[in-house]
Amino acid sequence: MSLEEQFDSYRQRASAAQGTASQAFARLLDLAEHKNSGQIQTVVQFLASTYNGQAFPFDPFNLRSVDVDISDDMLLCLDALRWGKADLYKLVPNGDRRVKDVIKDWGLKWPEND
């Protein structure tokens, strides 16, 4: 495979990952906005970590603590992050505001500035 073919393959994989992740991220965000359970707290922590991983670290072991459909959506999001084409919150309507609202509504605290 030539270098150009390899880059084209990577571009195709990245685009596919971004497309499925936008739907997965929207589903996770909808859960965080409209549901309330122990699993949703994990979803919120995950969403916050994709928004700002330094402020809101996420332990991947927590993928085991949610339903398979939810963890599948999280994995789709991680795959898109791996390709780095766009921040996930930019893939959904009003994503920046919505993620910030979820962070606030669920009581996650931003780190204090030193």
Buried (B, 14 or more C-beta within 10 A) or exposed (E): EEEEEEEEEEEEEBEEBBEBBBEBBBBBBEBBBEEEEEBBBBBBBBBBBBBBEEEBEBEEEBBEEBEEEBBBBBBBBBBBBEBEBBBBBEBBEEBEEBBBBBBEEBEBEEEEEE
